[in-house]
């Protein structure tokens, strides 16, 4: 296994095409195909389903891809830290984020800051919450983006600001008949008998889901298994294993027509809130302090303009 093989797999997953992935990686298609085949042989299973029309991740690929991306991100972090060490003038902004974050929206939020500070190298690190906490404590990230965690905020002595809120969508199990409202939404009280597939709790979605049910006074019935992949959550619901709840940005195109907005009351949708956090006690360089001000003063308004329904 080598880093090039991991890059090939990541590019193929992102482009859904071996030819486009080869172009992106600046190699021939046979080189990319052979590299992915060698990686699959070493890992013990196929990462992709190949047809004449498209390339799609297998269930095994969905499970493994986040780990592949984590390795590639670690390499990028190593290179960025080395560059910053040997070049004190190099400006680096390190953003740690939960896998739940909508990168399309985050990119839009970052655009004005990047235009104002074009020399700042922005580095992203996607981690589960425990890892993000540890990295922030050790000063390995400058900002942490994650679901709202009020019980953690005061304990850690961090500054926090809301970035955006996103509507939650309900995807019923294939066998479940849903009592939808006239506008295609569903009341939480009407799905209390469902069994729900939850994600691995590292991203914060499972905790947010449990909190919403608890505050509404509705008992949450959890499926005994869990998955690391939002795609697999939807596939399991489609198989009839259980219903599931996801932010709109994490609903795949193939399942969007099968979901409906989750409502707490007929006029109040269920929302998940995303916050930015950073340590109050740290002495940050000017470009990072400017980013903190950007998050407080401009980011919420920018996010509202492109938030996913």
Secondary structure, DSSP 4 states (H G I P E B T S, - for coil): --HHHHHHHHHHHHHT-HHHHHHHHTS-HHHHHHHHHHHHHHHTS-SEEE-SS-EEE-HHHHHHHHHHHHHHHHHHHHHHHHHHHH-TT--EEEEEE-TTS-HHHHHHHHHHHHHH-TT-EEEEEE--HHHHHHHHHTTS-SEEEEE--HHHHHHHTEEEEEEEEEEEEEE--TTPPP-B-TTSEEEGGGGTTSEEEEE-GGGSHHHHHHHHHHHTT---EEEEEEES-HHHHHHHHHHTS-EEEEEGGGS-HHHHTTEEEEEEETTEE-EEEEEEEEESS----HHHHHHHHHIIIIIHHHHHTT---
